[in-house]
Amino acid sequence: MCQRDGAPKVLTFAINQFNSAQYSPIRGVRLRENTHRLIYAVVLFVVAAVKELSGARGLYAVASLSGLTDVDAITLSPAQLVNAGRLNAEDGWRLVVVAAISNLIFKAGAVAALGRRRLFVRILPAYGIVIVAGILMLLCRYFAF
């Protein structure tokens, strides 16, 4: 099922990185907490598995779901795949933008549900501008400006 030559390597890599206390794909960043390493390992495995099974299109669903609560893991996972040559750079940055938009929408919803109306009204213009800018960046591929 997922026995193409990339999937077992990715699973081994993810397990090794979870066990490594000092692992960081970016110099100077240390993932000390077990929860961050676990989330990163799971997202890395899911991203690689979805890439193998359904190509780059399935990764957008993973990015939007993973980005709801945490953008770190979905940012690092495509970066690893781009560095390894298993994902092209265009899809990589698009996945990060999708995750960021998803995260902003989730946070705005949390503010609307849990915060005061006044706070929601204050953040809405800034969040709206960033979300619209992200969507325009994603659509830029289809339109020549």
C-alpha positions as CSV (number, residue, x, y, z in Angstrom):
1,M,0.0,0.0,0.0
2,C,2.5,2.7,1.1
3,Q,5.6,0.6,0.3
4,R,7.1,2.8,-2.3
5,D,10.7,3.4,-1.5
6,G,10.1,6.9,0.1
7,A,7.5,5.9,2.8
8,P,9.6,3.5,4.9
9,K,12.5,6.0,4.9
10,V,10.2,8.8,6.0
11,L,8.7,6.7,8.8
12,T,12.2,5.8,10.0
13,F,13.3,9.5,9.7
14,A,10.2,10.7,11.7
15,I,10.8,8.1,14.5
16,N,14.5,9.0,14.7
17,Q,13.7,12.7,14.9
18,F,11.1,12.2,17.6
19,N,13.7,10.3,19.6
20,S,16.3,13.0,19.1
21,A,16.3,15.7,21.8
22,Q,18.4,18.2,19.8
23,Y,16.8,17.8,16.3
24,S,16.1,21.0,14.4
25,P,15.8,21.4,10.6
26,I,16.5,25.1,11.1
27,R,19.7,26.0,12.9
28,G,19.2,27.7,16.2
29,V,15.7,26.3,16.7
30,R,15.4,23.6,19.3
31,L,12.3,21.6,19.7
32,R,12.5,20.7,23.4
33,E,9.0,19.6,24.3
34,N,7.9,16.1,23.5
35,T,4.6,17.3,22.2
36,H,6.2,19.5,19.5
37,R,8.4,16.6,18.4
38,L,5.5,14.2,18.3
39,I,3.3,16.7,16.3
40,Y,6.2,17.3,13.9
41,A,6.9,13.6,13.4
42,V,3.2,12.8,12.9
43,V,2.7,15.7,10.4
44,L,5.9,14.8,8.6
45,F,4.7,11.2,8.2
46,V,1.2,12.2,7.1
47,V,2.5,14.7,4.6
48,A,4.9,12.1,3.1
49,A,2.3,9.4,3.0
50,V,-0.4,11.7,1.4
51,K,2.2,12.8,-1.1
52,E,3.0,9.2,-2.1
53,L,-0.7,8.2,-2.2
54,S,-2.4,11.2,-3.8
55,G,0.3,13.6,-5.0
56,A,0.6,17.3,-4.1
57,R,-3.2,17.9,-4.3
58,G,-3.9,15.9,-1.2
59,L,-1.3,17.9,0.7
60,Y,-3.5,21.0,0.7
61,A,-6.1,19.2,2.8
62,V,-3.4,18.1,5.2
63,A,-2.1,21.7,5.4
64,S,-5.5,23.2,6.1
65,L,-6.3,20.7,8.8
66,S,-2.8,20.7,10.4
67,G,-2.7,24.5,10.2
68,L,-5.8,24.9,12.3
69,T,-4.0,24.9,15.6
70,D,-0.2,24.9,14.8
71,V,1.7,26.1,11.8
72,D,5.1,25.0,12.9
73,A,4.9,21.4,11.9
74,I,3.2,21.9,8.5
75,T,5.9,24.6,7.8
76,L,8.8,22.3,8.6
77,S,7.4,19.2,6.9
78,P,7.1,20.6,3.3
79,A,10.5,22.3,3.8
80,Q,12.0,18.9,4.5
81,L,10.4,17.4,1.4
82,V,11.5,20.4,-0.7
83,N,15.1,20.0,0.6
84,A,15.0,16.3,-0.2
85,G,13.7,16.9,-3.7
86,R,10.4,15.1,-3.1
87,L,8.2,18.2,-3.4
88,N,8.7,21.2,-5.7
89,A,9.2,24.6,-4.1
90,E,6.0,26.1,-5.6
91,D,3.8,23.5,-3.9
92,G,5.9,23.9,-0.7
93,W,5.3,27.6,-0.2
94,R,1.6,27.2,-1.2
95,L,1.2,24.6,1.5
96,V,2.6,27.0,4.1
97,V,0.2,29.8,2.9
98,V,-2.8,27.5,3.1
99,A,-1.8,26.5,6.6
100,A,-1.3,30.1,7.7
101,I,-4.7,31.1,6.3
102,S,-6.3,28.1,8.0
103,N,-4.7,29.1,11.3
104,L,-5.9,32.7,11.0
105,I,-9.4,31.6,10.3
106,F,-9.3,29.3,13.3
107,K,-8.0,32.0,15.6
108,A,-10.5,34.5,14.4
109,G,-13.2,31.9,15.1
110,A,-11.8,31.4,18.6
111,V,-11.8,35.1,19.2
112,A,-15.4,35.4,18.0
113,A,-16.5,32.4,20.1
114,L,-14.5,33.1,23.3
115,G,-13.7,36.7,23.3
116,R,-15.6,39.9,23.5
117,R,-17.3,41.3,20.4
118,R,-15.1,44.5,20.6
119,L,-11.9,42.4,20.3
120,F,-13.3,40.5,17.3
121,V,-14.2,43.8,15.6
122,R,-10.6,45.1,16.3
123,I,-8.8,42.1,14.8
124,L,-11.2,41.5,11.9
125,P,-9.7,44.1,9.5
126,A,-6.1,43.0,10.0
127,Y,-7.0,39.3,9.8
128,G,-9.2,40.0,6.7
129,I,-6.3,41.8,4.9
130,V,-3.9,39.0,5.6
131,I,-6.4,36.3,4.6
132,V,-7.3,38.1,1.4
133,A,-3.6,38.7,0.6
134,G,-2.9,35.0,1.1
135,I,-5.8,33.9,-1.2
136,L,-4.6,36.4,-3.9
137,M,-1.1,34.8,-3.6
138,L,-2.6,31.4,-4.2
139,L,-4.6,32.6,-7.1
140,C,-1.7,34.5,-8.7
141,R,-0.8,31.3,-10.6
142,Y,-4.0,31.5,-12.6
143,F,-4.1,35.2,-13.3
144,A,-1.5,37.5,-14.8
145,F,-1.5,40.8,-13.0
